[in-house]
Structure formats: C-alpha cells, structure tokens
Amino acid sequence: MNSRSDQTTELLQMAAAGDEKAADRLMPLVYDDFRRLANSYLQQESPGHTLRPTALVNEAYLKLVNQTKVDWKSRTHFFAVGAQAMRRILVDHARTKKRVKRGGGARRISLDEELTVSPQRNEDVLDLDEALKKMAEEHPRAAEIVELRFFGGLSVAEAAEVVGVSERTARNDWTFARAWLRRELAL
C-alpha cells in the first residue's frame, strides 16, 4: 500500500465484505476528516442546535461501515457517501425539530461559490432537501454534483471522479444546478 488513500480504500472493501476488524482499523484513518466535515455543517446551524459533531460523525460512520452492498471505489467515494449520510441525518434532525416546535428553527443555508453560509441569503435545509429531490428526478447528475460539492465538500474534480464524468461536465452541472436551485428556492 502506497498511500493513506490506498489503505483506506482497501479497508473499505474489506469492511464491505464483512471484516469487522477492517472497520475498526478504518475509523482512525477517516475520523479527523469526518470530524472537520461535521464541524463545517454544524457551524452553519443555529446556536441552540443539539446535535454535536461527534454524534454526527459516529452516526454517519456507522451507517457507512454497516453497508455490505457497496463497492467502495476510493476514499473520495466513501467521503461522498458519508456526506450524503450526514445530510440525511441533519435533514431528519431538522424535521424532528420542526415537528416538536411549530416552524421550529430549521437550519438555514445558501449555495454560493465558496460553499459557505451567507447571513444575508439563507434557505431552509428542508426546502433545499425538497428542491434536491425534485432536481434528482429531472436532472439526477446535477443533483448528485450538488450533494457531493455542497454536503460532501468535494472539489469539482473530486465530484467528477465520483460521478464518472469529466471535470468540465461536472463544472457545467454545478453551474446549472446552482441556477436551477436559486430559481426553485425563490418560488
């Protein structure tokens, strides 16, 4: 094994095949990166948010390593799917919070080029989730690029690799998707 990425990929494949020891050896290799991803998500949450980075990391990690029908292609693929898992956890958390309190302080986010939250122009995470579902029906590849870039923190090149398209195609999908979502969320 030449690199940490190769070691991660090998351990992922072993874990998917049912090797529990591989899953245990995998966690130290990916924990810091998952923690950074969780921190970036949770910094965008309202100050009273009850979900903590460690809980988000642990829940997402358990969802990932317990999957036996995934053919892990690479470390990047693992983090892309991890980002999707974190998104689902945060959306479920927001839905639960909204049910508990009418209108309930759901998470607000925006889609700008730097993938950061803009205090001037926030969109509700539940509205974004619904818009992404609609986009996935009409433009599945563009929706996947958004999920990988925004929720996964992947670069255009990394998202292109995961989706299996050229970097130029991924960049075009990203540009299209941002415009489509802005229009959809403005309705």
C-alpha positions as CSV (number, residue, x, y, z in Angstrom):
1,M,0.0,0.0,0.0
2,N,1.5,3.3,-1.1
3,S,-0.7,5.9,0.5
4,R,-3.3,6.6,3.1
5,S,-5.9,6.7,0.4
6,D,-5.0,3.2,-0.9
7,Q,-5.0,1.9,2.7
8,T,-8.4,3.5,3.3
9,T,-9.8,2.0,0.0
10,E,-8.5,-1.5,0.9
11,L,-10.0,-1.3,4.4
12,L,-13.3,-0.1,3.0
13,Q,-13.5,-3.0,0.6
14,M,-12.6,-5.4,3.4
15,A,-15.3,-3.9,5.7
16,A,-17.9,-4.1,3.0
17,A,-17.0,-7.8,2.7
18,G,-17.9,-8.2,6.4
19,D,-14.5,-7.9,8.0
20,E,-15.3,-6.1,11.3
21,K,-11.6,-5.6,12.2
22,A,-11.1,-3.7,9.0
23,A,-13.9,-1.4,10.0
24,D,-12.2,-0.8,13.4
25,R,-8.9,0.0,11.7
26,L,-10.6,2.3,9.2
27,M,-12.0,4.7,11.8
28,P,-8.7,6.3,12.9
29,L,-7.8,6.9,9.2
30,V,-11.0,8.8,8.4
31,Y,-12.1,10.3,11.8
32,D,-10.4,13.6,11.6
33,D,-11.7,14.3,8.1
34,F,-15.2,13.3,9.0
35,R,-15.0,15.5,12.1
36,R,-13.9,18.5,10.0
37,L,-16.9,17.9,7.7
38,A,-19.3,17.6,10.6
39,N,-17.9,20.7,12.2
40,S,-18.4,22.7,9.0
41,Y,-22.0,21.5,8.8
42,L,-22.8,22.3,12.4
43,Q,-21.2,25.7,12.3
44,Q,-23.9,26.6,9.8
45,E,-26.6,25.5,12.3
46,S,-28.4,27.8,14.7
47,P,-26.7,28.4,18.0
48,G,-29.1,26.2,20.0
49,H,-28.5,23.2,17.8
50,T,-28.5,20.0,19.9
51,L,-26.6,17.7,17.5
52,R,-22.8,17.6,18.2
53,P,-20.0,16.8,15.7
54,T,-19.1,13.6,17.5
55,A,-22.6,12.3,17.3
56,L,-23.0,13.3,13.7
57,V,-19.7,11.6,12.8
58,N,-20.5,8.4,14.7
59,E,-24.0,8.1,13.3
60,A,-22.8,8.7,9.7
61,Y,-19.8,6.4,10.1
62,L,-22.0,3.5,11.5
63,K,-24.4,3.9,8.5
64,L,-21.4,3.7,6.1
65,V,-19.5,0.7,7.5
66,N,-22.6,-1.3,8.1
67,Q,-23.3,-1.3,4.4
68,T,-22.4,-4.6,2.7
69,K,-23.7,-3.9,-0.7
70,V,-21.4,-1.0,-1.6
71,D,-18.5,-1.4,-3.9
72,W,-16.2,1.3,-2.4
73,K,-14.2,2.8,-5.3
74,S,-12.0,5.1,-3.2
75,R,-11.6,7.2,-0.2
76,T,-13.3,10.1,-2.1
77,H,-16.3,7.8,-2.8
78,F,-16.5,6.9,0.9
79,F,-16.5,10.6,1.9
80,A,-19.1,11.4,-0.8
81,V,-21.4,8.8,0.6
82,G,-20.6,10.0,4.1
83,A,-21.6,13.5,3.1
84,Q,-24.9,12.1,1.9
85,A,-25.4,10.3,5.2
86,M,-24.7,13.4,7.2
87,R,-27.1,15.4,5.0
88,R,-29.9,12.8,5.7
89,I,-29.1,12.9,9.4
90,L,-29.3,16.7,9.5
91,V,-32.5,16.8,7.5
92,D,-34.1,14.2,9.8
93,H,-32.9,16.2,12.8
94,A,-34.4,19.4,11.3
95,R,-37.7,17.6,10.5
96,T,-37.9,16.3,14.1
97,K,-37.2,19.7,15.5
98,K,-39.8,21.3,13.2
99,R,-42.4,18.7,14.4
100,V,-41.6,19.4,18.0
101,K,-41.8,23.2,17.7
102,R,-44.2,24.7,15.1
103,G,-41.9,26.1,12.4
104,G,-39.1,25.0,14.7
105,G,-35.9,26.9,13.9
106,A,-34.8,24.7,10.9
107,R,-31.3,25.1,9.6
108,R,-30.7,27.8,7.0
109,I,-28.1,27.5,4.3
110,S,-27.2,29.0,0.9
111,L,-25.5,27.9,-2.3
112,D,-22.7,30.3,-3.1
113,E,-19.4,29.5,-4.9
114,E,-17.4,29.1,-1.7
115,L,-20.0,26.7,-0.2
116,T,-20.4,28.8,2.9
117,V,-23.4,30.2,4.6
118,S,-24.4,33.7,3.8
119,P,-26.1,35.5,6.6
120,Q,-27.9,37.8,4.1
121,R,-29.4,35.0,2.0
122,N,-30.3,31.8,3.8
123,E,-32.5,29.0,2.6
124,D,-34.2,26.4,4.8
125,V,-32.5,23.0,4.8
126,L,-35.8,21.3,4.4
127,D,-36.7,23.4,1.4
128,L,-33.3,22.6,-0.1
129,D,-33.8,18.9,0.5
130,E,-37.2,19.0,-1.3
131,A,-35.6,21.0,-4.2
132,L,-32.8,18.5,-4.4
133,K,-35.3,15.6,-4.6
134,K,-37.1,17.4,-7.4
135,M,-33.8,18.1,-9.2
136,A,-32.8,14.5,-8.8
137,E,-36.0,13.5,-10.7
138,E,-35.3,15.9,-13.6
139,H,-31.5,16.2,-13.5
140,P,-30.0,13.4,-11.5
141,R,-26.4,14.0,-12.3
142,A,-26.6,17.7,-11.4
143,A,-28.3,16.9,-8.1
144,E,-25.5,14.4,-7.3
145,I,-22.9,17.1,-8.1
146,V,-24.6,19.5,-5.7
147,E,-24.8,16.9,-3.0
148,L,-21.1,16.0,-3.4
149,R,-19.9,19.6,-3.6
150,F,-22.2,21.2,-1.0
151,F,-22.7,18.5,1.5
152,G,-19.5,16.5,0.8
153,G,-17.2,19.4,0.5
154,L,-15.6,17.8,-2.6
155,S,-13.9,19.9,-5.3
156,V,-15.3,19.9,-8.8
157,A,-12.6,17.4,-9.9
158,E,-13.3,15.0,-7.0
159,A,-17.1,15.2,-7.7
160,A,-16.4,14.5,-11.3
161,E,-14.3,11.4,-10.4
162,V,-17.1,10.1,-8.1
163,V,-19.8,10.6,-10.7
164,G,-17.6,9.4,-13.6
165,V,-17.7,12.5,-15.8
166,S,-15.1,15.0,-17.0
167,E,-14.2,17.9,-14.8
168,R,-15.7,20.2,-17.4
169,T,-19.0,18.4,-17.4
170,A,-19.1,18.5,-13.6
171,R,-18.4,22.2,-13.6
172,N,-21.2,22.8,-16.1
173,D,-23.6,20.7,-14.0
174,W,-22.6,22.7,-10.9
175,T,-23.2,26.0,-12.6
176,F,-26.6,24.7,-13.9
177,A,-27.6,23.3,-10.6
178,R,-26.9,26.4,-8.6
179,A,-29.0,28.5,-11.0
180,W,-31.8,25.9,-11.0
181,L,-31.8,25.7,-7.2
182,R,-31.8,29.5,-6.8
183,R,-34.9,29.7,-9.1
184,E,-36.6,26.8,-7.4
185,L,-36.0,28.1,-3.9
186,A,-37.2,31.6,-4.9
187,L,-40.6,30.3,-5.8
